[in-house]
Amino acid sequence: MKPNVGGNDKTIRLVLGGLCLVLAMFLDVGTVFRILLYAGALIGLSTGLLNYCPINHMLGVNTRKKPEEWEKPGARPS
């Protein structure tokens, strides 16, 4: 798996995944909506933490910076 999620995309996935998790845990909603929130949390947090999204891979999208675009020599992207 070659990393294809980075930068703002990663931040958005982590924030929305965390928000979905909190809403699923504390919001009083129906079972189906709660399952959808947990699924959204799982997808958002896992793709954000693993820096890999299978859908991005299928579509050929890569939001991770290339090594030559890193700001400092020897620095690693987040």
Contacts in CASP RR format, 6 or more apart in sequence:
PFRMAT RR
TARGET T0000
AUTHOR 0000-0000-0000
METHOD contacts of the structure
MODEL  1
MKPNVGGNDKTIRLVLGGLCLVLAMFLDVGTVFRILLYAGALIGLSTGLL
NYCPINHMLGVNTRKKPEEWEKPGARPS
1 50 0 8 1.000
1 52 0 8 1.000
2 52 0 8 1.000
2 57 0 8 1.000
3 51 0 8 1.000
3 52 0 8 1.000
3 64 0 8 1.000
4 51 0 8 1.000
4 52 0 8 1.000
4 53 0 8 1.000
4 56 0 8 1.000
4 57 0 8 1.000
4 60 0 8 1.000
4 61 0 8 1.000
4 62 0 8 1.000
4 63 0 8 1.000
4 64 0 8 1.000
5 13 0 8 1.000
5 47 0 8 1.000
5 48 0 8 1.000
5 50 0 8 1.000
5 51 0 8 1.000
5 52 0 8 1.000
5 53 0 8 1.000
5 56 0 8 1.000
5 63 0 8 1.000
5 64 0 8 1.000
6 51 0 8 1.000
6 63 0 8 1.000
6 64 0 8 1.000
6 65 0 8 1.000
6 77 0 8 1.000
6 78 0 8 1.000
7 63 0 8 1.000
7 64 0 8 1.000
7 65 0 8 1.000
7 77 0 8 1.000
7 78 0 8 1.000
8 63 0 8 1.000
9 63 0 8 1.000
10 48 0 8 1.000
10 51 0 8 1.000
10 63 0 8 1.000
10 78 0 8 1.000
13 44 0 8 1.000
13 45 0 8 1.000
13 47 0 8 1.000
13 48 0 8 1.000
14 44 0 8 1.000
14 45 0 8 1.000
14 48 0 8 1.000
14 49 0 8 1.000
16 40 0 8 1.000
16 44 0 8 1.000
17 40 0 8 1.000
17 41 0 8 1.000
17 43 0 8 1.000
17 44 0 8 1.000
17 45 0 8 1.000
18 41 0 8 1.000
18 44 0 8 1.000
18 45 0 8 1.000
20 37 0 8 1.000
20 38 0 8 1.000
20 40 0 8 1.000
20 41 0 8 1.000
20 44 0 8 1.000
21 37 0 8 1.000
21 38 0 8 1.000
21 41 0 8 1.000
21 45 0 8 1.000
23 37 0 8 1.000
24 34 0 8 1.000
24 37 0 8 1.000
24 38 0 8 1.000
24 41 0 8 1.000
27 34 0 8 1.000
27 37 0 8 1.000
29 37 0 8 1.000
47 53 0 8 1.000
51 64 0 8 1.000
56 62 0 8 1.000
56 63 0 8 1.000
64 77 0 8 1.000
65 77 0 8 1.000
70 76 0 8 1.000
70 77 0 8 1.000
END
